[in-house]
Amino acid sequence: MYWTITSQIITLGITASKLPPTVLEGRRYISLQNLGGVTMYVGNTFVTADTAGTGGFQLLPKATWSELYTDNVSVYGRIASGSSQVYIEEGK
């Protein structure tokens, strides 16, 4: 079996952004690495940048997060203020 792996770096801001903007068709996993110096919040399209129930998973600076998500699951991320970069890797 051969794997297809794609990667990209995007800049996040204070509004929720789809990660990645275009999903790898047939995706089996997604990994994120917070390249910035601020906490990143990962969740659904309504993710907020706080500790409320909608706050999502908090990805600390330089931390990584991976899940076995197929291409029919959308992941979103944002930060509380400014901008920050995130590395995104998908595989199938």
Secondary structure, DSSP 8 states (H G I E B T S, - for coil): ----EEEEEEEE-SS-EESSSS--TT--EEEEEE-SSS-EEEESTT--SSSSTTS-EEE-TT-EEEE---TT---EEEESSS-EEEEEEEE-
